[in-house]
C-alpha cells in the first residue's frame, strides 16, 4: 500500500511530524514501512504563468519565443517544448529560481535573443518518470484553466509530497485504504479523524425506475447496490485527485474512472462504473458464469469462463468479472452520458478462484480477497456519487437499488486489566486501557476493570482476547514493555547435550569424507519392513500408515533410514555418480500398536551408505574400493571420537550379506548393525557392492558423557613387538586382541591386527593372525627385561586359552 502523506492530511492532522518520524512510529506499531519516497526534490521560485503569445524563434526552427505573464510581470522566455501554445497556463521558473539538482535559473541569450526564465516540464521539476502523465511525457505540463496566475506550483503539483510504502500482513486489510491508515495514524498520534463528505443532492427520479438487481447466490454476494447517475460530463479529473492517484501508483484516465479509483483507495471498497446506455437492458443479474461463457475484459482479452467465476450480467450476457475487472462492452468512454455505479460485497474465496483461473489481479480483487469493511460498502457508493455530482456534473437519482443480506454485526471481545498486565508484564492502569480504546475509536462498555469491546467492522482481524491484547500493546508501545535478562547460571544460546552430540557426529563423518543428505521420513509398503535394526525388530513394531498419503511411494512412517537413503544412492548412480558416501542423522517412528492411538515413539538414528571407490590416487596408481573394513573403521573412529567402548559381533540379518555383516553393541546391548547389502537387494536397486551402517543414537546419547580431558604427550620412547598366532578358524581375532589388551595392561598401550593368512603350510582348519603390540611407560624408559617378561606372559596365556601356538 502506497500512502501519500499529503492525501493523508485530509483525514488526520500530521503537521509537525516528518515522514521519517511517522514511518518509525508506524513500524514500531507493527506495520512495517518498507520505503519512503519523495515525489520531487525541493525547488524554489516556480510559479504558474500564462502564455500570452507564442511565436517561432527567428533564428531557430525548434524554438519558440513566448511572452509569459507570471502575475507580477511578463517574462520573455524561449521554449523548445513541442507542445507549448498561446493561452496555456504553465510552470515557469523565474530568474533566480532553483530547480532540483541545485540548477539555478539565470537570464540568458539563445540565438541572440534574451530569455528570462524557463517553462518547465514535470521531469525538470524533479518528478520521477513514473509519476508523469503520458500526455506530458515529451513536453511541458499544462495546468487546468482554474489555477491562478502567479501561484506557486508546489501545492498544485503535489511536489512536497512523500509516499510511504506499507508492507502489510494479511490480517491488516483495513490499512489497504487511506481511511484505514488514518485510523491507525490517528491512534498512534492521538489525533481525531475527519470523515469525508458523503452527502448527495438527489434528483426527483428514483434509481429503481432505471434498474433492477437480482442476485442468485446471496452467500457469495450478500450485498449488491446499484446507483444511477445521469448526464455526466467526461473530462479530466481535478488536478489534486490526479496527483493523489499518481502518488498511489494509479494512472489517471478520466473523472469517472478516477473517482471510482479514488474511492477505492480512500475507503478500501472497490467500485465499478458501467456505461448505463451500453447495458441495453434495465436489469442487473449477478450469477455464476456458465461453462464456456465468453467475456472480453477491459484489457481487451477474451476470457473463457467456468462455473466457479462470478459474473455481473445485464440479464443476457456477462458485463464484468465480479470483484476483478469490468467488461469492454460496458466500458466508460468519452461519449458516456449515464452511469450505473456498482458497490458490492463479493466473497473473497470466490474472487480468489477467479483470479487464480484468469491470472488477473487488480487493486479491487486484492481487497476483496483480504476482506472489505461491510459497513463501508454502501457509504463508498455514496461517496463516489458525491464526487461524481461535484466533478462530473452528474445527477444522482434518488436511492439505490440493492440486495442486502450483509452481516454488519460488531464482534464482542472481553478483557480485563489484570489479565492484560499478566500477559504483557506491564502495569497499565484501567484508565490507560480506556484511553487506548478511545484512541483506536473502539466502542466499549466498562465495568470496573472489565472491558466489553465492540470491534468495529473495519477491523476484521479482531475476534478474540489475544487480538485486543495486541492492540493494547501496540498503542501502549512495544518499546514500553518491560524486559528482563535470563536469570540463573544457564548461558543464553547454549547447546543441549543432544545438539552437541549431533554436531560432533556430523563433524566427524564429514571429516572422514561422507556427505550429509536428507530423505523422506515416509517410505513405501515394499521397503517398510527392510533393513530394520535387530533391537528395533525385537519390539515387533507395527508400520504406521498415513490416512491420506500423497503417493504409494510415501505411505508409511519409516522404521529405518536406510531404504530411502539407498534410493538416493541408486538415483545418483543412474546419473553416473559412482563413488558415493552418504549419511543421515534423522528419526524413525516406532509403535507397538496395530491401531495407533498415541504418538509413535520417535527415535534418533544414524545411518550411512557407501559404494564405489573409497580412495583413488591416479598418479600413484593407488585405488581402494569400499569394503567391510572401511565401514568398520568409520564406526570405530566415530566411537573412539566419542570416547565410547563398543563391541562388534558377526551376525546374519535379513537383506544383509550372510558373511559380511555384524551387529554393534554398547554396554552389552545391540544398538545397530553394519555390513554389505545382500546381493539380491543390490540387484533389485541396481547397485554394485554397497555397504551400510545403522546406529541407535538414543543409546549413544544416553552413554555419551563428554568431559574435557588431557593426556600428556609421552616423554619416553615406545617399543613395538609383533607376534603371529596360529589359531583355530572358529576363534575370533577380536577375542584374542581383547585378551592381549587385558594381559598387557598397563604397559601395552595399543594392539593392532595387521595380517591374516590362510593357505599353504598351515594345517586344515587353522589361520594365522598377526598382532602388533605397542609398549610404553609414561614415567620411565622401558628395559628389555620388562618387555620380554610381558611378551612371554601374553604368549603363554593366549596359547593356553585358545589352544594356539606362535607361528615360527
FIDRENDREN-59609 format. One line per 2 residues: number of its first residue (from 1); for each residue y, x, z of C-alpha. Coordinates in Angstrom, 2 decimals. Example, Ala and Ser with C-alpha at 12.3 -4.5 7.8 and 13.67 -1.06 7.14 Angstrom:
BEGIN
1> -4.50/12.30/7.80 | -1.06/13.67/7.14
REM end
This chain:
BEGIN
1> 0.00/0.00/0.00 | 3.38/1.40/-1.09
3> 6.14/0.37/1.31 | 9.76/0.59/0.17
5> 11.94/1.13/3.23 | 15.00/-0.45/1.59
7> 12.87/-3.54/0.90 | 11.52/-3.47/4.46
9> 15.10/-3.55/5.83 | 15.38/-7.16/4.62
11> 12.94/-8.24/7.35 | 13.34/-5.78/10.24
13> 16.15/-3.51/11.32 | 15.06/0.10/10.84
15> 18.52/1.64/10.69 | 18.87/4.81/12.71
17> 15.28/5.96/12.21 | 14.35/8.42/9.48
19> 11.39/7.85/7.13 | 9.59/10.75/8.77
21> 10.06/9.34/12.26 | 8.91/5.90/11.17
23> 5.87/7.38/9.42 | 4.92/9.23/12.61
25> 5.20/6.08/14.73 | 3.12/4.04/12.28
27> 0.46/6.76/12.05 | 0.22/7.02/15.83
29> -0.32/3.27/15.99 | -3.50/3.54/13.93
31> -2.27/3.05/10.34 | -2.19/6.37/8.58
33> 0.81/7.17/6.39 | -0.55/9.45/3.68
35> 2.66/10.38/1.96 | 6.44/9.90/1.90
37> 8.12/9.90/-1.49 | 11.83/9.62/-2.14
39> 12.85/7.61/-5.21 | 15.51/10.18/-6.17
41> 17.24/13.30/-4.92 | 20.70/12.98/-3.42
43> 23.62/12.68/-5.84 | 27.37/12.05/-5.35
45> 30.25/10.76/-7.47 | 28.19/8.48/-9.74
47> 29.71/5.02/-10.35 | 29.42/2.05/-12.70
49> 31.52/2.49/-15.83 | 32.36/0.09/-18.66
51> 32.19/1.44/-22.22 | 35.41/0.13/-23.76
53> 34.88/1.86/-27.08 | 32.14/3.91/-28.72
55> 32.75/5.87/-31.95 | 30.95/8.66/-33.75
57> 31.99/12.17/-32.87 | 33.98/13.51/-35.84
59> 32.03/16.78/-35.93 | 28.55/15.75/-34.77
61> 26.21/13.10/-36.18 | 24.22/12.60/-32.97
63> 27.14/12.49/-30.52 | 29.34/9.51/-29.62
65> 32.92/9.59/-28.37 | 33.27/6.95/-25.65
67> 36.17/5.61/-23.62 | 34.72/4.56/-20.28
69> 36.53/2.56/-17.59 | 35.35/3.65/-14.12
71> 37.68/1.37/-12.15 | 40.49/3.67/-11.13
73> 40.77/5.41/-14.50 | 39.45/5.56/-18.04
75> 37.50/8.68/-18.97 | 36.79/10.14/-22.39
77> 33.12/11.06/-22.41 | 30.96/12.46/-25.19
79> 27.43/11.00/-25.01 | 24.34/11.84/-27.06
81> 22.16/8.91/-25.88 | 20.78/6.89/-28.84
83> 21.28/3.55/-27.06 | 24.93/3.84/-25.92
85> 27.09/0.94/-27.19 | 30.50/-0.61/-26.66
87> 30.55/-3.28/-23.95 | 27.82/-1.73/-21.83
89> 28.00/-1.06/-18.10 | 26.52/2.34/-17.47
91> 26.08/5.02/-14.77 | 28.91/7.56/-15.00
93> 29.08/10.90/-13.22 | 32.79/11.66/-12.90
95> 34.16/15.19/-12.92 | 33.30/16.75/-9.57
97> 30.11/14.70/-9.19 | 26.92/16.46/-8.13
99> 23.61/15.38/-9.67 | 20.11/16.21/-8.37
101> 19.32/19.90/-8.60 | 22.88/20.73/-7.49
103> 24.11/20.10/-11.05 | 27.91/19.85/-10.91
105> 29.83/17.84/-13.49 | 32.91/19.52/-14.96
107> 35.38/18.86/-17.74 | 34.05/20.50/-20.90
109> 34.71/20.63/-24.64 | 31.99/19.61/-27.05
111> 32.65/20.48/-30.68 | 36.34/20.86/-29.90
113> 36.81/17.52/-28.10 | 37.23/17.21/-24.34
115> 34.56/15.32/-22.33 | 35.44/14.24/-18.78
117> 32.18/13.32/-17.14 | 28.68/12.23/-18.12
119> 26.95/8.94/-18.90 | 23.61/9.29/-17.08
121> 20.03/8.33/-17.74 | 17.80/7.42/-14.82
123> 15.97/10.74/-15.14 | 19.27/12.58/-14.80
125> 19.90/10.67/-11.58 | 16.67/12.13/-10.18
127> 14.41/9.11/-10.65 | 10.85/10.07/-11.44
129> 9.49/9.19/-14.87 | 7.02/6.67/-13.42
131> 9.87/4.62/-11.94 | 11.84/4.45/-15.23
133> 11.53/1.16/-17.20 | 10.12/1.67/-20.68
135> 13.21/0.34/-22.44 | 15.34/3.05/-20.82
137> 12.87/5.93/-21.04 | 14.62/7.53/-24.06
139> 18.26/6.87/-23.24 | 20.86/5.83/-20.68
141> 20.41/2.98/-18.24 | 22.38/-0.21/-18.91
143> 23.38/-2.38/-15.92 | 23.44/-6.19/-15.92
145> 26.78/-7.86/-16.57 | 27.31/-8.96/-12.96
147> 27.78/-5.46/-11.47 | 31.31/-4.34/-10.63
149> 33.07/-1.51/-12.41 | 33.63/1.49/-10.13
151> 30.84/0.51/-7.73 | 28.54/3.30/-6.52
153> 25.21/3.29/-8.37 | 23.19/4.43/-5.35
155> 22.53/0.96/-3.85 | 22.33/-0.66/-7.30
157> 19.54/1.65/-8.46 | 17.84/2.00/-5.06
159> 18.39/5.76/-5.22 | 18.42/6.18/-1.44
161> 15.00/4.55/-1.01 | 11.94/6.23/0.48
163> 8.43/4.94/-0.19 | 5.70/5.25/2.44
165> 2.11/5.20/1.25 | -0.14/3.46/3.80
167> -3.84/4.33/3.90 | -5.13/1.04/5.28
169> -8.52/0.49/6.82 | -10.38/-2.61/5.54
171> -9.62/-4.61/8.72 | -5.84/-4.34/8.30
173> -5.42/-6.58/5.27 | -2.32/-8.05/6.97
175> -0.42/-4.89/6.06 | -1.03/-5.46/2.35
177> 2.26/-7.37/2.45 | 5.84/-6.47/3.27
179> 5.96/-9.18/5.93 | 2.77/-7.83/7.49
181> 4.30/-4.36/7.58 | 7.48/-5.87/9.03
183> 5.50/-7.46/11.90 | 3.82/-4.09/12.53
185> 7.06/-2.10/12.48 | 8.86/-4.77/14.50
187> 6.21/-4.49/17.21 | 6.44/-0.69/17.26
189> 10.25/-0.67/17.43 | 10.54/-3.86/19.50
191> 12.72/-5.49/16.84 | 12.81/-9.16/15.71
193> 11.54/-10.25/12.29 | 13.65/-12.15/9.77
195> 11.58/-14.58/7.67 | 12.79/-15.05/4.06
197> 14.04/-18.44/2.89 | 11.52/-20.94/1.53
199> 13.96/-23.82/1.02 | 13.84/-25.71/-2.27
201> 16.19/-28.28/-3.83 | 13.55/-30.54/-5.29
203> 14.09/-32.76/-8.34 | 13.57/-36.51/-8.26
205> 10.36/-36.41/-10.28 | 7.09/-35.64/-8.50
207> 4.75/-32.80/-9.35 | 1.90/-35.32/-9.24
209> 3.42/-37.01/-12.30 | 2.70/-33.87/-14.32
211> -0.56/-32.52/-12.98 | -3.73/-33.40/-11.07
213> -6.04/-30.98/-9.29 | -9.80/-31.15/-8.89
215> -11.91/-28.58/-7.02 | -15.69/-28.71/-7.44
217> -16.67/-26.30/-4.64 | -14.37/-26.66/-1.64
219> -16.27/-24.00/0.34 | -15.29/-21.35/-2.20
221> -11.82/-22.82/-2.79 | -10.70/-24.52/0.43
223> -7.10/-24.71/-0.77 | -5.57/-25.09/-4.22
225> -1.93/-26.00/-4.59 | -0.02/-26.58/-7.83
227> 3.77/-26.61/-8.13 | 5.64/-27.69/-11.26
229> 8.93/-26.00/-12.18 | 10.74/-27.25/-15.29
231> 13.45/-25.88/-17.55 | 13.17/-22.26/-16.52
233> 15.14/-19.56/-18.32 | 13.09/-16.47/-19.13
235> 15.23/-13.37/-18.65 | 15.15/-10.06/-16.79
237> 14.80/-10.47/-13.06 | 17.63/-9.36/-10.74
239> 18.15/-5.62/-10.56 | 17.32/-5.48/-6.84
241> 13.99/-7.19/-7.47 | 13.16/-4.83/-10.32
243> 13.97/-1.89/-8.05 | 11.69/-3.13/-5.29
245> 8.80/-3.83/-7.68 | 9.18/-0.43/-9.30
247> 9.16/1.30/-5.91 | 5.96/-0.58/-5.09
249> 4.33/0.64/-8.30 | 4.59/-2.57/-10.33
251> 6.28/-2.64/-13.74 | 8.89/-5.40/-14.11
253> 8.25/-7.83/-17.01 | 10.48/-10.92/-16.75
255> 11.92/-13.04/-13.98 | 8.99/-15.48/-13.74
257> 6.22/-12.88/-13.67 | 8.30/-10.59/-11.47
259> 8.84/-13.37/-8.92 | 5.09/-14.01/-8.61
261> 4.50/-10.27/-8.16 | 7.38/-10.02/-5.71
263> 5.97/-12.81/-3.52 | 2.51/-11.27/-3.82
265> 3.85/-8.09/-2.22 | 6.18/-9.91/0.16
267> 3.69/-12.43/1.58 | 0.38/-10.81/0.62
269> -0.51/-14.06/-1.15 | -1.44/-13.85/-4.86
271> 0.18/-16.45/-7.12 | -0.16/-17.21/-10.79
273> 2.27/-18.83/-13.22 | 0.88/-20.79/-16.18
275> 2.91/-21.94/-19.17 | 2.67/-25.66/-18.45
277> 3.17/-26.70/-22.08 | 0.28/-24.49/-23.22
279> -2.17/-26.21/-20.85 | -2.39/-29.10/-23.33
281> -3.58/-31.37/-20.50 | -2.31/-32.79/-17.24
283> -5.20/-31.63/-15.09 | -6.46/-28.51/-13.37
285> -10.18/-28.26/-12.64 | -11.45/-25.35/-10.56
287> -15.15/-24.74/-11.01 | -17.86/-22.16/-11.58
289> -18.00/-20.86/-15.12 | -20.77/-21.93/-17.46
291> -23.22/-19.27/-18.59 | -21.86/-17.57/-21.71
293> -18.44/-19.22/-21.50 | -15.64/-17.11/-23.02
295> -12.13/-16.26/-21.79 | -9.54/-13.86/-23.18
297> -7.71/-12.41/-20.19 | -4.13/-11.14/-20.07
299> -5.30/-7.65/-21.07 | -6.44/-9.17/-24.43
301> -10.11/-8.55/-23.68 | -12.62/-11.31/-24.32
303> -14.80/-11.86/-21.26 | -18.23/-13.44/-21.28
305> -18.59/-15.34/-18.03 | -21.50/-16.25/-15.79
307> -22.10/-18.97/-13.23 | -21.06/-16.54/-10.47
309> -17.48/-16.47/-11.79 | -14.92/-18.97/-10.50
311> -12.52/-20.14/-13.19 | -9.40/-22.26/-13.43
313> -9.66/-24.69/-16.33 | -7.47/-27.31/-17.97
315> -10.43/-29.66/-17.74 | -11.79/-28.39/-21.03
317> -11.73/-24.61/-21.16 | -11.06/-21.68/-18.77
319> -7.44/-20.57/-18.46 | -7.85/-17.96/-15.68
321> -10.41/-15.97/-13.70 | -9.86/-17.27/-10.18
323> -8.16/-14.67/-8.00 | -8.48/-11.90/-10.58
325> -6.49/-12.39/-13.79 | -4.93/-15.13/-15.88
327> -5.87/-16.08/-19.40 | -3.91/-15.16/-22.51
329> -3.97/-18.79/-23.67 | -1.52/-19.91/-20.94
331> 0.49/-16.69/-20.54 | 4.19/-16.96/-19.72
333> 6.21/-15.78/-22.74 | 9.86/-15.57/-23.74
335> 9.57/-19.14/-25.09 | 8.21/-20.64/-21.89
337> 10.24/-23.56/-20.51 | 8.00/-25.23/-17.95
339> 5.74/-23.58/-15.39 | 2.72/-24.57/-13.36
341> 2.63/-22.33/-10.30 | -0.72/-21.78/-8.58
343> -1.05/-20.94/-4.87 | -4.68/-20.90/-3.81
345> -7.17/-19.54/-1.32 | -10.26/-18.15/-3.04
347> -13.40/-16.98/-1.24 | -13.38/-13.18/-1.02
349> -17.05/-12.68/-1.81 | -16.77/-14.81/-4.95
351> -13.78/-12.80/-6.14 | -15.65/-9.57/-5.38
353> -18.57/-10.67/-7.57 | -16.22/-11.39/-10.45
355> -14.51/-8.01/-10.03 | -17.85/-6.23/-10.00
357> -19.13/-8.10/-13.05 | -15.96/-7.69/-15.16
359> -14.66/-4.35/-13.93 | -11.25/-6.00/-13.44
361> -9.48/-5.08/-10.23 | -5.94/-6.21/-9.61
363> -3.44/-6.45/-6.79 | -4.45/-10.10/-6.45
365> -8.20/-9.53/-6.32 | -7.78/-6.75/-3.75
367> -6.02/-9.12/-1.38 | -8.47/-11.99/-1.84
369> -11.40/-9.61/-1.25 | -9.92/-8.33/2.00
371> -8.67/-11.75/3.13 | -5.30/-13.51/2.91
373> -3.44/-15.43/5.61 | -4.44/-19.12/5.33
375> -1.16/-20.19/6.94 | 0.85/-18.39/4.30
377> -0.74/-19.74/1.12 | 1.46/-22.79/0.60
379> 4.50/-21.04/2.07 | 4.16/-18.32/-0.56
381> 4.26/-21.01/-3.23 | 7.42/-22.47/-1.71
383> 8.98/-19.00/-1.53 | 8.27/-18.48/-5.23
385> 9.77/-21.91/-6.03 | 12.90/-20.92/-4.09
387> 13.24/-17.73/-6.16 | 12.46/-19.48/-9.46
389> 15.12/-22.04/-8.70 | 17.62/-19.31/-7.87
391> 16.89/-16.68/-10.52 | 15.24/-18.63/-13.34
393> 17.37/-21.81/-13.11 | 14.17/-23.79/-12.65
395> 14.00/-27.38/-11.45 | 11.27/-27.69/-8.82
397> 9.51/-31.01/-8.98 | 9.02/-32.80/-5.67
399> 5.99/-31.83/-3.60 | 2.87/-30.04/-4.65
401> -0.50/-31.28/-5.86 | -3.16/-29.81/-3.62
403> -6.72/-29.89/-2.40 | -6.68/-28.79/1.21
405> -9.70/-28.25/3.47 | -8.46/-24.86/4.70
407> -9.07/-23.89/8.33 | -5.83/-22.60/9.86
409> -7.13/-22.51/13.43 | -5.99/-19.55/15.50
411> -8.74/-17.58/17.21 | -8.57/-17.54/21.01
413> -9.18/-14.33/22.93 | -9.07/-13.96/26.71
415> -8.20/-10.74/28.51 | -7.04/-9.68/31.93
417> -5.03/-6.79/33.28 | -7.82/-5.32/35.41
419> -10.33/-5.09/32.56 | -7.72/-3.67/30.19
421> -6.87/-0.89/32.64 | -10.53/-0.20/33.43
423> -11.28/0.24/29.74 | -8.22/2.32/28.91
425> -7.99/4.26/32.16 | -4.37/3.19/32.48
427> -2.15/1.45/34.99 | -0.45/-1.01/32.66
429> 1.18/-3.87/34.54 | 0.75/-7.53/33.74
431> 4.39/-7.73/32.68 | 3.92/-4.82/30.29
433> 0.96/-6.57/28.66 | 3.06/-9.74/28.30
435> 5.82/-7.69/26.69 | 3.35/-6.14/24.26
437> 2.12/-9.61/23.23 | 5.72/-10.69/22.68
439> 6.42/-7.64/20.55 | 3.32/-8.45/18.48
441> 4.59/-12.04/18.24 | 1.27/-13.41/19.51
443> 1.38/-16.75/21.27 | -0.33/-16.72/24.66
445> -0.83/-18.56/27.91 | -0.71/-16.65/31.19
447> -2.39/-17.46/34.46 | -1.64/-14.62/36.84
449> -3.32/-11.54/35.38 | -5.37/-13.54/32.87
451> -4.07/-14.00/29.31 | -5.31/-16.53/26.78
453> -4.13/-15.12/23.45 | -3.88/-17.16/20.26
455> -4.34/-14.61/17.48 | -2.14/-15.56/14.51
457> -3.95/-16.30/11.27 | -2.23/-13.36/9.61
459> -4.37/-11.11/11.84 | -7.85/-11.98/10.66
461> -9.15/-8.78/12.25 | -8.72/-10.10/15.80
463> -11.62/-12.11/17.20 | -12.90/-10.53/20.44
465> -11.57/-8.88/23.58 | -12.00/-5.36/22.17
467> -9.71/-6.26/19.27 | -6.95/-7.26/21.67
469> -7.64/-4.19/23.79 | -6.93/-2.07/20.73
471> -3.67/-3.94/20.11 | -2.52/-3.30/23.67
473> -3.45/0.39/23.40 | -1.70/0.78/20.04
475> 1.60/-0.71/21.11 | 1.47/0.88/24.56
477> 1.00/4.17/22.71 | -2.13/6.27/22.34
479> -0.04/9.23/23.47 | 0.50/7.48/26.80
481> -3.20/7.07/27.55 | -4.31/9.44/30.33
483> -6.75/12.21/29.64 | -8.93/14.43/31.81
485> -10.74/17.70/31.22 | -14.53/17.77/31.74
487> -15.41/18.49/35.36 | -18.36/20.42/36.74
489> -19.96/23.63/35.50 | -21.18/22.35/32.15
491> -19.49/24.16/29.31 | -17.98/21.83/26.71
493> -19.75/22.14/23.41 | -22.82/23.95/24.80
495> -26.15/23.57/23.04 | -29.05/21.78/24.64
497> -32.38/23.54/25.06 | -33.76/21.68/22.05
499> -30.79/22.62/19.88 | -31.10/26.27/20.92
501> -34.80/26.29/20.07 | -34.20/24.68/16.67
503> -31.58/27.26/15.77 | -33.80/30.12/16.95
505> -36.77/28.86/14.90 | -34.67/28.28/11.78
507> -33.05/31.69/12.08 | -36.43/33.42/12.35
509> -38.07/31.58/9.44 | -35.10/32.11/7.16
511> -35.08/35.75/8.24 | -38.65/36.24/7.01
513> -37.79/34.67/3.65 | -38.52/30.94/3.92
515> -36.15/28.20/2.76 | -35.42/25.01/4.69
517> -35.99/21.68/2.99 | -35.60/18.03/3.90
519> -38.15/15.50/2.73 | -38.57/11.75/3.17
521> -39.72/10.51/6.57 | -41.74/7.99/4.59
523> -44.90/8.55/2.61 | -47.46/6.61/0.57
525> -50.72/4.99/1.57 | -52.59/7.76/-0.28
527> -51.12/10.53/1.89 | -50.51/8.81/5.24
529> -53.87/10.00/6.63 | -53.85/13.52/5.22
531> -53.16/16.86/6.92 | -52.75/15.36/10.38
533> -52.93/17.94/13.16 | -56.07/17.73/15.34
535> -54.22/16.89/18.58 | -52.45/14.01/16.82
537> -55.69/12.77/15.28 | -57.27/12.58/18.73
539> -54.73/9.87/19.62 | -56.12/7.67/16.81
541> -52.59/6.83/15.58 | -52.01/3.66/13.61
543> -49.92/4.13/10.44 | -46.62/2.27/10.70
545> -45.82/0.30/7.57 | -42.34/-0.87/6.59
547> -41.91/-4.62/6.30 | -39.91/-4.30/3.08
549> -40.49/-0.84/1.54 | -38.31/0.15/-1.40
551> -41.36/1.58/-3.18 | -45.08/2.12/-2.61
553> -44.43/5.87/-2.53 | -42.36/5.44/0.64
555> -44.13/2.73/2.56 | -45.33/4.37/5.78
557> -43.63/6.39/8.52 | -45.18/9.84/8.26
559> -47.80/11.24/10.63 | -47.44/14.69/9.11
561> -44.60/16.51/7.40 | -46.94/18.39/5.06
563> -47.71/15.72/2.39 | -44.09/15.24/1.34
565> -43.50/19.00/1.64 | -46.40/19.58/-0.74
567> -44.89/17.08/-3.19 | -41.69/19.13/-3.14
569> -43.69/22.32/-3.86 | -45.55/20.55/-6.70
571> -42.26/19.28/-8.16 | -40.79/22.79/-8.22
573> -43.92/24.42/-9.63 | -43.81/21.91/-12.51
575> -40.37/23.39/-13.26 | -41.60/26.99/-13.42
577> -40.73/27.95/-9.83 | -43.99/29.56/-8.76
579> -43.18/31.78/-5.76 | -42.22/29.33/-3.04
581> -41.98/29.39/0.76 | -40.53/26.22/2.32
583> -40.35/24.98/5.89 | -39.14/21.78/7.52
585> -38.27/21.01/11.12 | -38.46/17.24/11.49
587> -40.07/14.25/13.17 | -43.31/12.37/12.83
589> -43.85/8.86/14.19 | -46.90/8.11/16.32
591> -48.12/4.83/17.78 | -51.50/3.71/19.03
593> -50.82/0.01/18.45 | -52.17/-1.84/15.44
595> -49.24/-4.23/15.68 | -46.12/-2.27/16.56
597> -44.23/-3.99/19.37 | -42.23/-0.99/20.55
599> -40.52/2.01/19.10 | -43.02/4.66/17.89
601> -43.19/7.99/19.66 | -41.01/10.35/17.64
603> -42.35/13.92/17.86 | -40.66/17.08/16.62
605> -42.85/19.28/14.41 | -42.50/22.43/12.34
607> -44.32/22.63/9.02 | -44.38/25.28/6.30
609> -45.88/25.67/2.83 | -46.28/28.94/0.92
611> -47.67/29.67/-2.54 | -47.46/32.33/-5.24
613> -46.41/35.91/-4.53 | -45.09/36.85/-1.13
615> -44.00/40.32/-2.20 | -43.26/41.77/-5.65
617> -41.67/45.15/-6.37 | -41.83/45.67/-10.11
619> -40.52/49.23/-10.04 | -43.11/50.35/-7.52
621> -45.73/48.20/-9.27 | -46.42/46.56/-5.92
623> -47.37/42.91/-5.59 | -48.91/40.81/-2.81
625> -49.96/37.19/-3.03 | -49.66/34.76/-0.16
627> -52.88/34.66/1.85 | -54.11/33.54/5.24
629> -52.86/36.68/6.93 | -49.31/36.23/5.60
631> -49.18/32.77/7.16 | -50.81/34.01/10.35
633> -48.30/36.86/10.50 | -45.37/34.44/10.21
635> -46.74/32.24/13.00 | -47.48/35.28/15.19
637> -44.00/36.62/14.56 | -42.45/33.29/15.50
639> -44.32/33.01/18.80 | -43.59/36.64/19.60
641> -39.91/35.96/18.88 | -40.06/33.00/21.29
643> -41.91/35.17/23.83 | -44.85/32.76/23.96
645> -48.56/33.69/24.05 | -50.79/31.68/21.76
647> -54.37/31.83/20.51 | -55.91/31.23/17.11
649> -59.41/29.85/16.59 | -61.27/29.35/13.35
651> -61.78/25.67/12.55 | -62.85/23.24/9.87
653> -60.36/20.44/9.23 | -60.18/17.68/6.62
655> -58.24/18.63/3.45 | -58.27/22.31/4.51
657> -60.33/25.22/3.15 | -63.54/25.41/5.27
659> -63.40/29.23/5.67 | -59.66/29.88/5.78
661> -58.37/27.52/8.46 | -57.56/27.99/12.14
663> -56.13/25.94/14.97 | -53.18/27.14/17.03
665> -53.35/26.74/20.81 | -50.76/27.16/23.53
667> -51.75/27.24/27.20 | -55.26/26.14/26.25
669> -54.11/23.08/24.23 | -54.27/22.76/20.46
671> -50.73/22.33/19.12 | -51.27/22.73/15.39
673> -53.13/24.46/12.60 | -52.71/26.86/9.68
675> -54.65/27.95/6.64 | -55.30/27.25/2.98
677> -55.40/23.79/1.47 | -58.76/22.55/0.27
679> -59.23/23.44/-3.42 | -59.83/19.76/-4.18
681> -56.44/18.76/-2.78 | -54.79/21.70/-4.55
683> -56.20/20.50/-7.85 | -55.03/16.94/-7.19
685> -51.47/18.16/-6.59 | -51.55/20.68/-9.48
687> -51.22/23.60/-7.08 | -52.71/27.08/-7.05
689> -53.66/28.80/-3.78 | -51.37/27.18/-1.23
691> -51.17/27.93/2.49 | -49.67/25.75/5.20
693> -48.92/25.69/8.90 | -48.05/22.77/11.19
695> -46.90/23.21/14.82 | -46.10/20.71/17.57
697> -42.60/21.75/18.63 | -42.58/19.34/21.56
699> -45.23/21.53/23.23 | -43.40/24.70/22.22
701> -40.20/23.32/23.69 | -41.95/22.48/26.97
703> -43.30/26.05/27.24 | -40.20/27.79/25.94
705> -38.11/29.42/28.61 | -35.55/31.79/27.26
707> -34.39/34.26/29.85 | -32.43/37.27/28.63
709> -34.38/40.43/29.39 | -34.15/44.13/28.73
711> -36.88/46.67/28.04 | -35.86/50.27/28.48
713> -36.31/52.50/25.46 | -39.23/54.87/26.23
715> -38.17/58.38/27.12 | -41.71/59.86/26.90
717> -43.96/60.30/23.85 | -46.79/57.97/22.94
719> -50.38/58.77/21.98 | -52.40/56.93/19.34
721> -56.19/56.69/19.29 | -58.23/54.91/16.59
723> -61.68/53.51/17.16 | -64.14/51.59/14.92
725> -66.82/49.36/16.42 | -69.98/48.16/14.70
727> -70.20/44.51/15.75 | -72.40/41.54/15.01
729> -70.88/39.43/12.24 | -70.51/36.48/14.63
731> -68.35/38.46/17.09 | -64.69/37.66/16.69
733> -62.43/40.65/16.21 | -59.75/38.92/18.24
735> -62.02/38.64/21.28 | -62.68/42.40/21.16
737> -58.95/43.03/20.82 | -58.26/40.91/23.94
739> -60.90/42.90/25.86 | -59.33/46.22/24.86
741> -55.87/44.97/25.92 | -57.23/43.85/29.29
743> -59.16/47.06/30.00 | -56.46/49.41/28.70
745> -53.56/47.94/30.69 | -51.11/49.22/31.71
747> -51.34/52.42/29.61 | -52.36/50.67/26.37
749> -49.15/49.08/25.13 | -50.33/47.84/21.75
751> -53.62/47.12/19.98 | -53.78/46.52/16.25
753> -56.67/45.75/13.91 | -56.25/47.83/10.77
755> -59.59/47.77/8.97 | -62.60/45.50/8.35
757> -65.66/46.78/6.49 | -68.81/45.00/5.27
759> -71.21/46.67/2.89 | -73.33/49.76/2.30
761> -74.53/51.92/5.17 | -74.25/49.02/7.61
763> -77.23/47.08/8.91 | -77.53/43.47/7.77
765> -75.52/41.07/9.96 | -73.14/43.79/11.08
767> -69.46/44.58/10.39 | -67.11/47.43/11.19
769> -63.75/46.60/12.76 | -61.24/49.39/13.39
771> -58.59/49.25/16.09 | -55.51/51.38/16.71
773> -54.55/51.87/20.38 | -51.05/52.94/21.42
775> -50.88/54.71/24.82 | -47.60/55.20/26.63
777> -46.25/55.54/30.17 | -42.53/54.81/30.74
779> -42.41/57.12/33.77 | -44.10/60.29/32.53
781> -45.81/62.15/29.71 | -49.47/61.25/29.48
783> -52.06/64.04/29.59 | -55.24/64.15/27.52
785> -57.48/63.60/30.54 | -55.83/60.26/31.38
787> -56.02/59.00/27.81 | -59.57/60.18/27.33
789> -60.74/58.52/30.54 | -59.24/55.18/29.50
791> -60.56/55.57/25.97 | -64.12/56.14/27.10
793> -63.98/53.29/29.61 | -62.94/50.92/26.81
795> -65.81/52.10/24.56 | -68.39/51.62/27.30
797> -67.07/48.15/28.20 | -67.00/46.91/24.62
799> -70.42/48.32/23.83 | -71.89/46.62/26.89
801> -70.14/43.27/26.41 | -70.69/42.84/22.67
803> -73.82/44.97/22.11 | -71.66/47.18/19.91
805> -71.50/50.86/19.17 | -68.91/53.23/17.82
807> -69.04/53.94/14.11 | -69.62/57.63/13.52
REM end
